[in-house]
Amino acid sequence: MKIEAGDFVVFHYIGRFENGEVFDTSYEDIARENEIYVEEREYGPLGVNVGVGEIIPGLDEALIGMEIGEKKTVTIPPEKAYGMPNPELVIDVPLTEFTNIGMEPVEGMYVMTDSGIAKIAKVGEESVSLDFNHPLAGKTLVFEVEIVDIEKGKDLESEATADVE
């Protein structure tokens, strides 16, 4: 049974940069080995609906045609992952935005703002540059995936009718 758009798919994955560094995984042991383990996270296979934009396009496309138990390594360019960094998403704010609340901005630190999460790209004498680009923007990603389960997509129209009865 091959994966088609509309199917619900459960899979394990290891996400790496081109240099081999692991940035994310569904395996707890691999997260620990690579020192990216997060205590609050529940590790295990990921379940997604394929072909509807729940995951990055390159990974979504790579799952099509795979079968239960199949393993695949796929290289995904930035255009099919998180895109290229957009210079318009880097904005300068006055340093006082931080100092007025007793916060010392540090380059590389992530901060929560009214507009979402931003990385402090640069700290100047009077301003701070905030980068709202996704942390993986501009990166080529390499995913190893293993299909655990496939639930064939249902005909949504007949499912909606069944709910009414």
C-alpha positions as CSV (number, residue, x, y, z in Angstrom):
1,M,0.0,0.0,0.0
2,K,1.7,3.2,-1.2
3,I,1.2,6.6,0.3
4,E,-1.0,9.0,-1.6
5,A,-2.1,12.6,-1.0
6,G,-4.9,12.6,1.6
7,D,-3.5,9.6,3.5
8,F,-2.7,9.9,7.3
9,V,0.9,8.7,7.7
10,V,2.9,7.9,10.8
11,F,6.7,8.0,10.5
12,H,10.0,8.3,12.4
13,Y,12.5,10.8,11.2
14,I,16.0,12.2,11.8
15,G,16.6,15.7,10.5
16,R,20.2,16.7,9.7
17,F,22.0,19.7,8.2
18,E,24.2,18.9,5.2
19,N,27.2,18.7,7.5
20,G,25.6,15.7,9.3
21,E,24.6,17.7,12.5
22,V,21.2,16.4,13.8
23,F,18.7,19.3,14.4
24,D,15.6,17.3,15.2
25,T,14.4,13.7,15.5
26,S,11.5,11.6,16.6
27,Y,13.9,9.1,18.3
28,E,14.6,9.8,22.0
29,D,18.0,8.0,22.0
30,I,19.2,9.9,19.0
31,A,18.1,13.2,20.5
32,R,20.1,12.3,23.7
33,E,23.2,11.1,21.7
34,N,23.2,14.4,19.7
35,E,22.6,16.6,22.8
36,I,19.3,18.0,21.5
37,Y,17.0,16.1,24.0
38,V,14.2,18.2,25.3
39,E,12.7,17.0,28.6
40,E,9.2,18.3,28.0
41,R,8.9,16.7,24.6
42,E,7.2,13.4,23.9
43,Y,9.4,11.4,21.5
44,G,7.8,9.0,19.0
45,P,6.7,8.8,15.4
46,L,5.0,11.8,13.9
47,G,1.5,11.5,12.3
48,V,0.6,13.8,9.5
49,N,-2.0,14.1,6.7
50,V,0.0,14.0,3.5
51,G,-0.5,16.5,0.7
52,V,-2.3,19.2,2.7
53,G,0.6,21.3,3.9
54,E,1.0,20.1,7.5
55,I,4.8,19.6,6.9
56,I,7.4,21.3,4.7
57,P,6.7,20.7,1.0
58,G,9.8,18.7,0.2
59,L,9.1,16.2,3.0
60,D,5.4,16.0,2.0
61,E,6.4,15.2,-1.6
62,A,9.0,12.6,-0.5
63,L,6.4,10.6,1.5
64,I,4.2,10.1,-1.6
65,G,4.7,6.5,-2.9
66,M,6.4,5.1,0.2
67,E,5.2,2.0,1.9
68,I,5.0,0.7,5.6
69,G,8.5,-0.2,6.7
70,E,10.2,1.6,3.9
71,K,13.2,3.9,4.8
72,K,14.3,6.8,2.7
73,T,16.9,9.6,2.9
74,V,15.8,12.8,1.2
75,T,17.7,16.1,0.7
76,I,15.4,19.1,0.7
77,P,16.6,22.5,-0.6
78,P,15.5,25.7,1.2
79,E,12.9,26.5,-1.4
80,K,11.0,23.3,-0.5
81,A,11.7,23.6,3.3
82,Y,11.5,27.0,5.1
83,G,12.5,29.2,2.2
84,M,15.3,31.7,1.9
85,P,15.8,34.4,4.6
86,N,13.8,37.5,3.9
87,P,15.6,40.7,4.7
88,E,12.3,42.4,5.4
89,L,11.8,40.1,8.4
90,V,14.8,41.7,10.1
91,I,13.8,44.8,11.9
92,D,15.6,47.3,14.2
93,V,14.0,48.3,17.5
94,P,15.3,50.8,20.0
95,L,17.6,49.3,22.7
96,T,15.3,50.9,25.3
97,E,12.6,48.4,24.3
98,F,14.8,45.9,26.3
99,T,16.4,48.1,28.9
100,N,13.0,49.6,30.0
101,I,11.9,46.1,31.1
102,G,15.3,45.3,32.7
103,M,16.4,42.9,30.0
104,E,19.9,42.7,28.6
105,P,19.7,41.7,24.9
106,V,22.3,39.2,23.8
107,E,23.2,38.3,20.2
108,G,21.8,34.8,19.3
109,M,19.2,34.9,22.0
110,Y,15.5,34.2,21.1
111,V,12.8,36.6,22.4
112,M,9.1,36.5,22.3
113,T,7.5,39.6,20.9
114,D,4.0,40.8,20.1
115,S,4.8,39.7,16.5
116,G,6.1,36.2,17.4
117,I,9.5,34.7,18.2
118,A,12.6,36.5,17.0
119,K,16.3,35.9,17.2
120,I,18.5,38.8,18.3
121,A,20.7,39.2,15.2
122,K,22.7,42.2,16.4
123,V,23.0,44.5,19.4
124,G,24.0,48.1,18.7
125,E,24.6,51.1,20.9
126,E,21.1,52.4,20.4
127,S,19.2,49.6,18.6
128,V,18.7,45.8,18.5
129,S,18.1,43.9,15.2
130,L,15.4,41.3,15.5
131,D,15.3,38.5,12.9
132,F,11.8,37.0,12.5
133,N,12.9,34.5,9.8
134,H,12.4,30.8,10.6
135,P,15.7,29.4,12.2
136,L,16.0,26.9,9.4
137,A,15.4,29.4,6.5
138,G,18.1,29.2,3.9
139,K,19.2,25.7,5.0
140,T,19.3,22.5,3.0
141,L,17.9,19.8,5.1
142,V,18.5,16.0,5.0
143,F,15.8,13.8,6.4
144,E,15.9,10.1,7.1
145,V,12.3,8.8,7.3
146,E,10.8,5.4,8.1
147,I,7.2,4.7,7.5
148,V,5.4,3.1,10.5
149,D,1.8,3.2,9.5
150,I,-0.6,4.4,6.7
151,E,-4.3,5.1,7.0
152,K,-5.8,5.6,3.6
153,G,-7.6,8.9,3.1
154,K,-11.3,8.8,3.3
155,D,-13.7,10.3,0.8
156,L,-14.4,13.5,2.7
157,E,-17.8,14.1,1.1
158,S,-19.2,10.7,2.2
159,E,-17.6,11.1,5.6
160,A,-19.4,14.5,6.0
161,T,-22.7,12.9,5.0
162,A,-22.1,10.0,7.5
163,D,-21.7,12.6,10.3
164,V,-25.1,14.1,9.6
165,E,-27.0,10.9,10.0
